[in-house]
Amino acid sequence: MSPLAFVISLPIRLYRAAISPWLGSNCRFHPTCSTYAMEALRKHGAIKGTWLAARRIARCHPWGGSGIDNVPD
């Protein structure tokens, strides 16, 4: 993971450690949005990984999709 991608991943890591346990497992997608974001940052770097994660989070609403949604290669 690039240094910039690591810095961008810090809020995700904080969310996963401090907030996610309190909310429970409610994700509509598999893998969860935070797991998807971390994988996107690892695979594609800071810019494209952030874009992919933002698109995924934007689809997470009552009229959005659900199911398996893996990070593209």
Summary of the structure (lengths in Angstrom):
residues: 73
radius of gyration: 12.0
end to end distance: 15.6
largest distance: 35.5
contacts: 186
relative contact order: 0.19
helix: 64%
strand: 5%
